[in-house]
Amino acid sequence: MIKGTFPVGRFRNIQTPFYYYDVDLLQETLNVVKTEITKYGYHLHYAVKANANPRILSIIAKNGLGADCVSGGEIQAALDAGFPPSEIVFAGVGKADWEIILGLDNDIACFNVESLAELKVIQELAETKNKPATVAFRVNPNVDAHTHTKITTGLEENKFGINYGQLPEIIDKALTMSHIRFSGIHFHIGSQITDLSVFHKLCVFAEKLQCDLEMRGLKINTLNFGGGLGIDYFHPNQQCIPDFDCYFTIFHQLIRPRKDQKIHFELGRSLVGQCGSLISKVLYVKEGKVKQFAILDAGFTDLIRPAMYDAYHHPENITSDEPYHTYDVVGPICESSDVFNKDVLINKVHRNDLIAFRSAGAYSEIMASQYNCRPLPNSYYSDEK
């Protein structure tokens, strides 16, 4: 097995658990994705929900990407990190009044609207502020993303988005509203998608929808395909940058841009997922009748994805080159679900060894909690001394 490279000597002086970010890999990933979108003139917003670490946000903002936000807190974090308001879009099925007002006060680019009820509230608040609100409608294309049920969002009937059959009525109402500016259509079908044929289906649906709306005399200025591109959790060292070329080529081949139309994407995990690792220390090695347990000082309060999504994060013993042994790698939380890996092969572990959970740059630090009154993990960066 190929192992990652970590400054273990430096880690010995840091209180575990903590997050460690390879900023060189993040920048390399951003360079690749910028090259690919430039080929086709696409626009890219970073999905802040993947990781709102201020340093990570600042790096992404300096690279000229926009921000895709799903809460008022994320809007504020994006503004604080240097994203221009004109490049911030606001999605989410339950936008509170104060969050909408925050977007209006800062003249953000667009609200991605998910229901008629929400549209009416945005109109009321925009009228009170005497400000226009640019909106795109999130449409459910009823495309199965072939991913975990808890991160599938584009089916016809769920809490997200607008069903296709309801769309004409909602657009008609929007066009009569004094402070609403209809801009386009938004999609988001799920997360951690590795079967790229799913995006083919999305493109076919989007082209049909565009033609239907054009027959009604509607101009689609913005076509937003959301995100969802997955990463390789099993081979983080061999597949450290996703195949952005193949991903964007699908849309280039299947989507016919209209005159002056902007095509947007909202990637998150694929930009930051591989640059982060959770570093933890071995507290005990427990010998069972059949199993060996590596008990760590990190738990699902620090990395909840295995407990919540049955997700795999590749564990590496970064302080041992001894032969591989099989362990259940577990945390200290008083819950049976506090298990990172079962029956996993890693280099033989000893007390105080350091374990790195790879591919933890997305939906990891941002989802940490203080259950059991545990402190939140700190974060460190590869360019720090």
C-alpha positions in Angstrom: 0.0 0.0 0.0 1.2 3.5 -0.8 1.2 5.8 2.2 0.9 9.5 2.4 3.7 11.8 3.5 3.2 13.7 6.8 5.6 15.8 9.0 5.4 13.2 11.9 8.1 15.0 13.9 6.0 18.2 13.9 2.9 16.3 14.8 4.5 14.9 18.0 4.2 18.4 19.5 0.5 19.0 18.6 -2.4 17.9 20.8 -4.4 15.3 19.0 -6.9 14.9 17.5 -6.5 17.7 14.8 -7.1 18.3 11.2 -4.2 18.7 8.8 -4.5 20.4 5.4 -2.1 20.0 2.5 -2.4 23.5 1.0 -0.2 22.6 -1.9 -2.6 19.8 -3.0 -5.5 22.2 -2.5 -3.8 24.7 -4.8 -2.9 22.1 -7.4 -6.6 20.9 -7.4 -7.8 24.4 -7.9 -5.3 25.0 -10.7 -6.6 21.9 -12.5 -10.3 22.7 -12.1 -9.7 26.3 -13.3 -7.9 25.1 -16.4 -10.9 22.8 -17.2 -13.6 25.4 -16.7 -11.7 28.0 -18.7 -11.8 25.6 -21.7 -15.6 26.1 -21.9 -16.2 29.4 -20.2 -18.0 27.8 -17.3 -18.5 29.5 -13.9 -17.6 27.7 -10.7 -18.9 28.3 -7.1 -17.4 26.5 -4.2 -19.9 24.7 -2.0 -19.1 26.2 1.4 -20.9 23.4 3.3 -18.1 21.0 2.4 -15.6 22.9 4.5 -15.9 26.4 5.9 -12.4 26.5 7.5 -11.5 30.2 7.2 -8.0 29.5 5.8 -9.5 27.1 3.2 -12.2 29.6 2.2 -9.6 32.3 1.9 -7.4 30.3 -0.5 -10.4 29.4 -2.6 -11.6 33.0 -2.7 -8.2 34.2 -3.9 -8.4 31.7 -6.8 -11.4 33.6 -8.1 -14.2 31.1 -7.5 -17.6 32.1 -6.3 -19.4 30.7 -3.2 -22.4 28.5 -3.0 -24.0 28.9 0.5 -26.8 27.1 2.2 -27.2 29.3 5.3 -26.8 32.9 6.5 -23.8 31.8 8.5 -22.2 30.5 5.3 -22.9 33.8 3.5 -21.2 35.7 6.3 -18.2 33.3 6.3 -17.9 33.7 2.5 -18.0 37.5 2.8 -15.4 37.4 5.6 -13.1 35.2 3.5 -13.2 37.7 0.6 -15.7 36.3 -1.8 -17.4 39.2 -3.7 -21.2 39.4 -3.0 -21.7 39.3 -6.8 -20.3 35.8 -6.8 -22.4 34.4 -3.9 -25.4 32.2 -4.5 -27.8 31.1 -1.7 -29.5 27.7 -1.8 -31.3 25.7 0.8 -34.8 24.5 1.4 -35.4 26.5 4.6 -34.1 30.0 4.3 -35.0 32.0 7.4 -36.1 35.7 7.0 -32.9 37.0 8.6 -30.8 34.9 6.1 -32.8 36.2 3.1 -32.4 39.8 4.4 -28.6 39.2 4.8 -28.5 38.2 1.2 -30.5 41.2 0.1 -28.5 43.7 2.1 -25.3 42.4 0.5 -26.7 42.2 -3.0 -25.7 38.6 -3.5 -25.9 37.2 -7.0 -28.8 34.8 -6.8 -31.3 32.9 -4.5 -31.8 29.3 -5.6 -35.5 29.0 -4.8 -37.0 25.6 -3.8 -40.7 26.3 -3.4 -43.5 28.7 -4.2 -43.9 29.5 -0.5 -40.2 30.5 -0.3 -40.6 32.7 -3.5 -43.4 34.6 -1.9 -41.4 35.4 1.2 -38.4 36.6 -0.8 -40.8 38.9 -2.8 -42.2 40.3 0.5 -38.8 40.9 2.0 -37.3 42.3 -1.2 -40.3 44.7 -1.5 -39.8 45.9 2.0 -36.2 46.5 1.3 -37.0 47.9 -2.1 -34.3 45.7 -3.6 -34.5 43.3 -6.5 -33.9 39.6 -5.8 -32.5 37.5 -8.6 -33.7 34.0 -8.4 -33.2 30.6 -10.1 -35.5 27.7 -9.5 -34.2 24.4 -8.3 -35.8 21.7 -10.3 -35.8 18.0 -9.4 -34.9 16.0 -12.6 -35.9 12.7 -11.0 -32.4 11.3 -11.7 -31.1 8.6 -9.3 -27.6 9.6 -8.3 -26.6 6.0 -7.4 -25.1 7.2 -4.1 -26.0 6.9 -0.4 -29.7 7.5 0.3 -28.8 10.2 2.8 -27.1 12.3 0.2 -29.4 11.7 -2.8 -31.4 14.9 -3.5 -32.6 15.0 -7.0 -35.5 12.5 -7.0 -39.0 13.8 -7.8 -40.4 13.8 -4.3 -38.2 14.9 -1.4 -37.8 18.0 0.7 -35.5 19.6 -1.9 -36.4 21.4 -5.1 -39.5 21.8 -7.3 -41.1 19.0 -9.2 -41.1 19.6 -13.0 -44.9 19.6 -13.2 -45.1 22.5 -10.8 -42.4 24.6 -12.5 -44.5 26.5 -15.1 -47.0 27.8 -12.5 -44.2 29.0 -10.2 -42.3 30.7 -13.1 -45.6 32.4 -14.2 -46.1 33.8 -10.7 -42.5 34.9 -10.5 -42.8 37.0 -13.6 -45.7 38.9 -12.0 -43.7 39.8 -8.9 -42.4 43.3 -8.6 -39.1 42.6 -6.9 -38.2 39.2 -8.4 -35.8 38.8 -11.3 -36.0 35.4 -12.9 -32.6 34.2 -14.0 -32.5 30.5 -14.7 -32.7 26.9 -13.5 -30.7 25.2 -10.8 -30.1 21.4 -10.3 -28.4 19.4 -7.6 -29.0 15.6 -7.7 -26.8 14.4 -4.9 -23.2 14.1 -3.5 -20.3 11.7 -3.8 -21.3 10.6 -7.4 -18.8 8.4 -9.0 -21.0 6.9 -11.8 -20.6 9.7 -14.4 -23.5 8.3 -16.5 -25.7 10.0 -14.0 -24.6 13.4 -15.3 -25.4 12.2 -18.8 -29.0 11.7 -17.7 -29.0 15.1 -16.0 -27.9 16.8 -19.2 -30.6 15.1 -21.3 -33.2 16.3 -18.8 -31.8 19.8 -18.8 -31.8 20.1 -22.6 -35.4 19.0 -22.7 -36.4 21.4 -20.0 -34.7 24.3 -21.7 -36.5 23.5 -25.0 -39.9 23.3 -23.1 -39.3 26.7 -21.4 -38.1 28.3 -24.6 -41.4 27.3 -26.3 -43.1 29.3 -23.6 -41.1 32.3 -24.5 -38.8 32.1 -21.5 -35.1 32.9 -21.7 -32.8 30.9 -19.4 -29.9 33.2 -18.6 -28.3 30.9 -16.1 -28.1 27.1 -16.1 -26.7 25.8 -12.8 -25.8 22.1 -12.6 -24.9 22.1 -8.9 -22.1 19.7 -7.8 -21.9 16.1 -6.7 -18.7 14.9 -8.2 -17.1 12.3 -5.9 -13.6 11.5 -4.8 -11.7 8.2 -4.3 -11.8 7.4 -0.6 -10.1 4.1 -1.0 -7.0 5.2 -2.9 -6.3 8.8 -1.8 -2.7 8.7 -2.7 -3.2 7.4 -6.3 -6.3 9.5 -7.0 -5.7 12.7 -5.2 -7.3 14.9 -7.9 -10.6 14.0 -9.4 -11.1 13.6 -13.2 -12.4 17.1 -13.8 -11.6 16.8 -17.5 -14.0 13.9 -18.0 -16.6 15.5 -15.8 -16.8 18.9 -17.6 -16.5 17.2 -21.0 -19.8 15.5 -20.4 -21.6 18.9 -20.1 -19.7 20.4 -23.0 -20.8 17.5 -25.3 -24.4 17.3 -24.2 -25.4 20.9 -23.3 -25.9 23.5 -26.1 -25.3 26.9 -24.5 -27.8 29.6 -25.6 -26.7 33.1 -26.6 -25.3 35.0 -23.6 -26.1 32.1 -21.3 -23.9 31.3 -18.3 -23.4 27.8 -17.1 -22.6 27.3 -13.5 -21.3 24.5 -11.2 -21.1 24.2 -7.5 -18.4 21.8 -6.5 -17.4 21.2 -3.0 -16.1 17.7 -2.0 -14.1 17.3 -5.2 -12.1 20.5 -4.5 -11.2 20.0 -0.9 -11.9 16.3 0.0 -8.4 15.0 -0.5 -6.4 17.8 1.0 -7.5 17.1 4.5 -6.7 14.4 7.1 -7.7 13.8 10.6 -4.7 13.0 12.8 -5.4 10.9 15.9 -3.4 9.1 18.6 -3.7 5.5 19.7 -4.7 5.3 23.4 -4.9 1.6 23.8 -4.6 -1.7 21.9 -7.3 -4.0 23.2 -6.9 -7.7 22.7 -10.2 -9.5 22.3 -10.9 -13.2 21.8 -11.0 -12.8 18.0 -10.5 -9.1 17.3 -7.9 -6.5 18.1 -9.2 -3.0 18.8 -7.1 0.1 18.2 -8.7 2.7 20.5 -8.1 6.3 19.5 -8.5 9.7 21.0 -10.6 10.8 18.0 -14.2 9.8 17.8 -17.3 10.6 15.8 -17.4 14.0 17.4 -14.3 14.7 15.2 -15.3 12.7 12.1 -18.9 11.7 12.0 -19.1 10.4 8.4 -18.4 6.7 9.2 -21.1 6.7 11.9 -23.6 8.7 9.9 -23.1 7.5 6.3 -21.2 4.2 6.7 -18.4 6.1 5.0 -14.9 4.8 4.6 -11.9 6.9 5.4 -8.6 5.2 4.7 -6.6 4.8 7.9 -2.8 5.0 7.9 -0.5 4.4 10.8 2.0 7.1 10.0 4.4 6.2 12.7 4.9 2.5 11.9 6.3 0.4 9.1 5.7 -2.9 10.8 3.7 -5.7 9.1 0.0 -5.2 8.6 -2.4 -6.5 11.2 -6.2 -6.5 11.2 -8.0 -4.1 13.6 -11.3 -2.6 14.4 -10.3 1.1 14.7 -12.6 2.8 17.2 -13.0 6.0 19.2 -13.7 6.9 22.8 -17.3 8.1 22.6 -19.8 6.2 24.7 -21.8 5.0 21.7 -21.6 1.7 19.8 -21.6 3.6 16.5 -18.2 5.2 17.3 -16.3 3.0 15.0 -14.1 4.3 12.1 -13.2 0.9 10.5 -13.9 -2.7 11.1 -11.5 -5.5 10.1 -9.1 -3.1 8.4 -5.4 -3.8 7.6 -3.0 -1.2 8.9 0.6 -1.3 10.1 0.9 -2.8 13.6 -0.2 -0.3 16.2 1.2 0.6 19.6 0.1 3.1 22.2 0.9 6.7 21.1 1.1 5.8 17.4 -0.4 8.4 15.1 -3.3 7.4 12.8 -4.2 9.6 9.8 -7.7 9.3 8.4 -7.4 10.3 4.8 -9.8 12.2 2.5 -11.2 14.2 5.4 -11.1 17.6 3.8 -14.9 17.6 3.1 -17.8 17.1 5.5 -15.5 16.3 8.3 -14.1 19.3 10.3 -17.3 21.3 9.4 -19.5 18.6 11.0 -17.5 18.2 14.3 -19.5 18.4 17.5 -18.9 18.7 21.2 -20.9 15.7 22.3 -19.6 14.2 25.6 -18.3 17.8 26.3 -15.3 17.1 24.0 -13.4 20.1 22.6 -13.6 20.8 18.9 -10.4 19.7 17.0 -7.9 22.4 15.9 -6.6 22.7 12.4 -3.1 23.0 11.0 -1.6 23.6 7.5 1.3 22.2 5.5 2.9 25.6 4.9 3.1 26.4 8.6 6.4 25.9 10.4 
